[in-house]
Amino acid sequence: VVAIAGLDAVILAGFPGTVYTNAFTTAPHDGYAEQVLASLAKQPLKTTPGAMSVYSNDGFTLLRLTLQNVTGMPFTDALRNNLFAPLGMTYSSFWTQGVAADPAIAPMLDADRQPLPLEVTNVLASGGLVSTATDMAQVARMLLGDGTVDGKRILSPTAVAAMGTDQTPGSLSVGEANPWEYGLGWDTVQQLGFAQVGQTAWVKGGDTSDYHSGMVVLPEAGLAAVVVGNGPVFSSDTAELIAEDMLMNALVDQGTIDAVPSAALVAPKPVEPTQWQKAAASGIYLSYAFAVRSQVDADGAMHVAMLSNGQWVESPHVLTMRKDGWFWATDAGLSARAEQAWGRTYLIERVPSGANGTYAKDTITGQKVWSAPTPKAWQDRVGRTWLVVSERADSTMWGTTPTVTLHAIPGLTGYLVADYAAAPATINVSRSDTVGYMPIQLPFMFGRDLYEITVRNVDEQEWLQSVNYTARPKESVPALTTGTTTVTIGQDGNAQWFTPPVGASITVKGAQAWRLYDKDLSLLQLSTGTISVSNPASAFLLIHGAPGATITVTVGS
């Protein structure tokens, strides 16, 4: 089975995160890297360079361009000549010239078990490599060989050592059991499960919607495992857990450790929380994409809720303070506490990890924020929905709900959540009538894909603009009438939305593609040809075309 080998990145440069527009398509998008450059030129940094380590795909896109300039050849050729060919990685490539028709490639299946179009990742340097576990194991062998494999020198020992060196000292770090001690390309260079048995472990996982992978290398033990998998219920976390279990048992077989750790974490004795612990843990915390509310009641119990569609959804787990300074939910093994760093308050979640829950991971889930005034202009936008127009016709985003909806955060003013399936965002709207700013500075995973949202006037309508979408108001979509309508695609290439009459037949000619959605913006039909369909009640028609293209839409009674 062939899967995509995710190679996502981290960076200290302060870049906002990831440009998702046209990142995932069903055919290659040659201009993605240039699109990222143009987007970065329009965005502010989210933090001072070097201040904190944050997950970022855009950083590796810039490294891709840097490598091209240094080598004088395309990124894909540089990797083919300097890595794939010397290592004999015959099943490794990038889909830059089209999707390979290879029976070894496992497609996703729809509800009727029919193959879906293969997902193409245009974020080449972060997750665009198409490979196999066997091929990626050659990379692992090379790293275990201090840069050589089968007598061939691929990397210098200095380069391998630098890759395996923790790059986070000196940057903002919160929590005690940090699972993100980033190396150069590695998610961590000291995986916590192997640290408990005295082994250094380098780990890299990656995910797209359809493809998932994990690589674990134990340089001191001379062991490595690569796990890849396809499907919506698999993940890099699962791949890494499988690899961890395999390698733990290999360490036993090798005689390096006596047994696989099996003692689960045990909650310490309950104690009364201090007033500071109660006050610090109570409040609303924001990540890049979601909001969390934490409340400590009069009895000292912590109650946590997540925001969903503008409403708080309470967790069934109640947490109580324990002697170790953490609020514990013993029924789930979870614990949490607030921690201050660099003048901010962060909410830390500690979760049991490993096959037997033998070690903990501390994850910074949010930064505490306080209410600020919400301008009336933003108050009037709460609850409204915008329709995305800026993705290519072959973008996989169109298979999700292609809308942006602004939600208020109950109990918190001055901040909103922009709900968009491909790239949700929290924004600070207290400083401007027309700009929603990046609201937090949060290290590691949950401070990743921040971006600003600007409201701009288009034909007396308020459109939303960000690096991840251009979107028009849902209520402004024009209605089609019976007869033939000529549609001209603008030079920006933006798709056009319409609402056809209920029950009418629709024929579209000259479009790259067109889609029919129901009233809830769920996809009903995709067509790339001239096909007549009957419009169900309250449907939306979306038409794609090349810049300047003329398309005809005929509506029959």
N, C-alpha and C positions, 0 to 999 in steps of 0.2 A: 504494500500500500504506500502510495506517495502522499506526503502531506507537506504543508508549508512550514518551514522552519523559522519560527519567530525570532528575530534578533533585535528586539526593542532596545532603546537606549536611555541613558541618564546623562544629565549635564548640570554644570554649575553656572552656566552662562546667564541665567535669568530669563531665558526664552519662555513665552507663555505656555507652550506645550506641543500640541499637534494640530496641523491644518488637516481637517477631515474632508474638505471639499474634494470630490473625485479621488479620494484615497483608495476606494475599493470599487472596482468596475468589473464588467464581464469581458472587456477587451482592454489592451494596454493603453495607458494615457501617458504619452511621451513627455508632456509638459509639466508633470507634477512638481518636480524639483524647482523649476523656475517659478511655479505658482507659489511655492513655499517662500522663496526669496522675496517675491513681491509682497506677500502677506507680512513677513517679518519687518519689512521696511515701513509698514503702516502701523505697527503695534508697539506700544511701550514695553519695556521689560517688566516682569512681575516682581522682581527683587534685584538687589545689588548683585552683580556677578561675583561668584565665589561665596556668597552668604549662606547658601543652603543647596543641598543636593536634591534634585527633583527629577522624577521620571519625565523624559522628553524624547519624542520621536523626531521632532524638527532638528534637534542637535545632530543626529546621525544623517539626516538629509543634507545638512551642510558639510558633514564629513565626506559624504558621497561626492559632493562637488569639489571639495578640496583634493580628494584622491584623484579625481579626473584631471585636475590642473597639475598635480605633481607628476603623475605617470604619463600624461599626454594621451591617454586613451579612455574610452568610455568606462564607467564604473564596472559594468558587467564584464567587459573584456579584461579589465585589471584583475578581477577575481578569478575569471576563467584561466588566465595565463599564470597567475601567481599562486593560486590555491587549488582550484578544482582539478586542473590537469596534473600537477605534480602529485596530488594525493589520490589520483585515480577516481575522482568523484564523478562517475559517468552519468548519474541520475540527478545531478544538481545543475540548475539553470535558473534564469529569470525569464518570465513571460513578457519580454519586451517586443517580440515580433508576432505575438498572437498566442493563443492557448494551444498547447501541444495536444494532438489527438493520440494519446497514449493509453492503451487499455489498462496499464498499471495504475493510472491515476483514478482514485476513488471519488466519484462525484457525490454531492448531497442528493437526497431523494425527496420529492414532494409527498403529500399525503397519499397519493396514488402510487407511490414508489417509482415515480418516473424521474430520470436524472434532471437536476437543475443546472443552469449554466455555472461553469466553474468560476470561482471568485478570484479575481486578479488583484494583487496587492501592489499598488503603485508606489508605496512608501518603501522603495527597494532596499535601502540600507537598514531599515528597521524591521522588515518582515516580509520582503518580497521573494525570498529564496525558496524555490521549489526543490525539495530534496527528500531523501529517505533516511531512516534511522541508520542504515548501514553506511551511507555516505557521510553522515554527520559523525559517526563513530570514528571515521578517519581523522576528522578534526580533533576529536578527543584524544586519539592515539598520538597525534602530533604534539599536542599540549603536554601529554604525559611524557613524551620524549624530549621535553625541554626545547621544543621547536623543530625536532626532526622526526621523520618516520621512514622506516626502511632505508636508512642511510641518506635521505634527502633532507637538506636544511631548508625549512620553510620560513621560520621566524628565528630571530636571535634569542638566546637565553634571556637577554635583558628585556626584550619585548614581552616574553611570556611572563617573566617576573613582574613587570609593570602591570600587565593585565590582571594578575592575581594580587595586587596591592590595594588595600582599602583606600579609596579616594575621598572618603568623607571626613577625616579628622580636620577640625577647625571650622567646619560648616555646622549649621544649627542641627542639633540632634536632641530628640526628646524620647524618654522611655529607657528601659534598662536592657530589654531583649530585642534589639533592633534587627529585623530580618532583612534590612536593606543596606548592608555594608558594601556599597557599590565598588566594583573594580572597574577596569576599562572594558566595558561591554557586559560584565557579569552583574546580575541582580544582587548577588552577595558573594564575597570571597571568604565568608566564614558562616556557613549554614549552621543554624543553631542545633539541629538534631545531631549532626556529626561532631559539633563542638563538645557535646556532652560525653562523647566517647574518645575525645582527644584527637580528632582527625580534622584537618583542614579540608574544606569542600568549596569548590567554585560552582555556582549554579546560575543557569540562564533558562528562563521560560519565556514563551511568547504565544500570543493568541491573535487570530483574526476571528471573524464571525464563524467561519467554517473549519478552520485548521488550528491545531494546537500542538505544542511541543515543549519538551524539557530536556536539558542536558545537565548532568551532575558529574564533576570530575574531582577525584580524590588524589591530588598530586603526590602526597607522601606514601599512600598505599598502592599507587600504581593502578588504580581502578577507575572506571568511568561507565556511565550508562546514558543512553539516549532513548527517549520514548516519544513517539509522535502518534497523533490520532486525529480523526476527523469527526465532526458532528456537533450539534448544538448542546449536547449534554456532557461532552468531554471538555477538559480545560487543561491549561499548563499546570495548574495546581495539582490536578490529578496525575498528570504525567510525572511531575517531580516527586509526588508521594510514591508512585510505583517505582521510580528510579531509586529513591531513598530506601525502600524496603529491599529491593534487589541488592543494593550495595551494602546495607547493614548485614544481610545474610552472607554476602561474599566476604566481609570482614571477619565474620565468625569462621567461615570455611578456611580462610587464610591464617587463622590463629591470631589475628591482630587484636580482637576483642573476644571475651569469653561468651557473651550472649547479647542478643538484641535487647536494648532497654525496653522494659515492660511496665515499670512502675508509673502509674498515672499521677498527675499533679493532684495534691490534696489541699483543700482550703484550710487556712489557719483558723484559729479560734475567733469568734466574733468579738468585736469591741465597739464602743461608742465612737462615732466620728467626731472630730474636732469641729468647732465652728468654722474654721478656715476650710476644712475639707468639704463641709456642707455647702458653704458659699461658693467655693471655687468650682465644684462639680455641677452646681445649678446654673442653668442658662441655656442659650441656643448657640450651637456650634455649626459652622459652615465648612464644607469641603469644596472642591472645585465643582461638584455636581449636585450635592444634596445637603439637606439640613437635618440636624439632630437636636432634639430637645431633651435635656436631662434635668430632673427635679428630685431633690432630696427632701422627703417629708419630715414632719415633726418627730417621727419615730426613728429617723436616721436611715430610712430605706430609699434607695435610688430607683427612680422610674424613668425609663428611656423610651422615646418615641421617634419615629422617622416620618418625614414629610412625604406624602404621596398625593399628587393631584391637588395640592393646596390644603390638605387635611393631615392632621397628626394621627399616625397609626401607632398605638401603644404596643410595646414589646410585652409578651406574656411573662418575661423573666423579671423578677424583682431582685435587686442587688443590695446586699448588706455589708457594712464595713467589717473588715477582718484585721487581724493583728499585723499583717504585712503592709497595711496602708492602702489596700485596694478594696473597692466595693465588689463583692462576689455574688454571682448567680450560681449557686451550687448545683441547681438542677441542669444547668447547661455547661458548667465548667468555665464560664466566661467571667471576666473581671474588668473593672474600669476605674479610672481615677483622672483627676485633673492635674495638670502640671504646668508650671510657669517657666518660660524661657524667653529671653530677649524682650521683656516687657509685654509678652502675650500669654494668654492662657490656652492650653491645648487639652483636648479630651483624648485620652489614651485608652485603647481597648486591648486587653490581653486575652488571647485565645489559645487553647491547648492545640498542639500540633503533633504531627507524626502519626504513624499508624495506630499507636497506642496512647496518644495524648501525653507523651512523656516529657515534653518541653513546651515552653510558651513563646509566643510571638507578640511583641508590643507594636501596635499599629496606631499611628496618629490619625484619628478619624475626623477631626475638625478643629477649627480655631474659634474661640469664643468671640462673639460680637454683641454689641449693644445697639439699641434702637437709635435711629436718627430720623429727621423729618423726611417724609416721602412727598416729593412735589406732586401737585395735583395732576400734572400731565401724565406722570407714571401711574397714579391712582386710577386714572381713566383707562389705562391700558390693561389693568389687571383683569384676567379672565378672558381677554381677547385672544384670537388665534390667527396666525399668519401662515400662508402656504409657501413652501420653498420653491424657488424657480431656478436656482443657480447650478444645479448638478448636471453633469452630462447625461445624455439619454441612456447610456449603458451603466450608470451608477447603480450599485446594489442598494443604495439608500432608498430608492423609490419602492423597494419591496417592504420597507417599514412604513410607519405613519409619517408622511412628509410635511409635518406641521411644527410650528413653534407656538407654544402657549405660555403666557406669563402668569405666574401664580404668586400671590402674596404668601408671606410666612406668618401664620397666626402667632401673635405675641411679639413680633419683631417688625418694626417699621424701618424704612430706608433701604431695604434689601428685597430682592425678588429672585425667584427661580425661573429660568427660561427652560421650559420642558421641550426638548428636541431629542428624538430617539437616537440620532447619530452622535450628538455632542451636547448633552445637557449642561447648564451652567448656572452658577449663582452670581449675582451682580449687585453692586452697590449703586443705588439710583439716587442717593441723597444729595449729590453734588451737582447735578445737571438735569435739565428737563429733557435732554435728548441723548445722553450717553450713560450707559450702565457700565461701571468700572469693575475691574478685577478686585474682589473684596478682601482677599486674605493673602497671607504669606505662610505657607505650610509646607514642610519638607517631605521628601520621599513620595509615596504613591498618591495620596489624596490631595496633593497640591498641584497635580499635573496639568490638566488641560483647561487652564483659565483663558478667558478672552473677553474683550469688550464688545458691547452691542450698541450700535448707533441707530437712532431713529432719523430717517431722512425723508424729505418731502418729494413725492413723485406724483405729479398730476393731482395735487391737493390731497394725496393719500399718504398716510404714515407707513412707510416700509421699514423693515428691520434689516440692518446690514452688519455682518461680522465676518471674520476670516473663514467661518464655516458655512455661511449661507447668506443669500439675499432672499428676502421673503416678503410677500405682499399680503395685505389684509384679506382675510377670508371673505369678509362681507363685501369686498369691492370686486369680487370676481364677476366679470360680465356674463350676461345670459345670452345664449344662442336662440335664434328664432328659426322658424321653418324656412327652408330655402338654402342657398349656398352663401357661405361667408368666406372671404379671403383673409387669411391670417399671415402677417409678415413678421418673421422673427427679427428682433433687433440685432445690432452689431455686437451686443454683449452676449448673444446666444442664449439668453434666458428663455426658459420654457414658458408656455402660455396656458393659463387656466380658464375654463369656461364651465357654465352650468347649462346643459342642454334641457329641452323640454321633457317632462316625464313621459315615458312610453314611446318616445320618438325613435326612429331609426337614424343611425349616425354613420356616415361614410367619410373617411379622411384620406386625402390624396396628397402625396409629396412630402410627407413627414418622415423624419428619421425614425421616429417611434411615437406611439401614443398610448395613453393609459386611461382606463376608466376606474374610478374609485366610488365607493358608496358614500352615504352621508356622513359616516364616521371616518372617512378617508382611509378605509381599508381597500387594498387593491383587488379589483374584480377581474380585470383583463388587461393584457399587454399585447400590442400588435406592432409589427414593423411593416405591414403591408396594407393594402386597400381592402378592408373588411367592413361590412355593414353589421352593426350590432343594435339591439334594442336597449334603450336606456331605462334602467330601473328608476324607482322613485328617488329623488334627492341625490342624484349622482353628480360627480365632478369629472370633467374631461381635461386631461393634460396632454399638450402637444409639444413635441420636441422637433427642432429643425436646426440646420446650419445657420450661422449668422447671415442675415439678409435673405433667407429662403422664403419663398411664397408657398403657402399651403392652403388647400381648399377643404372646407368642412361642409358637407351637405347634410341637412337635417330634414328628414321626411316625417310626415304626420303618422 
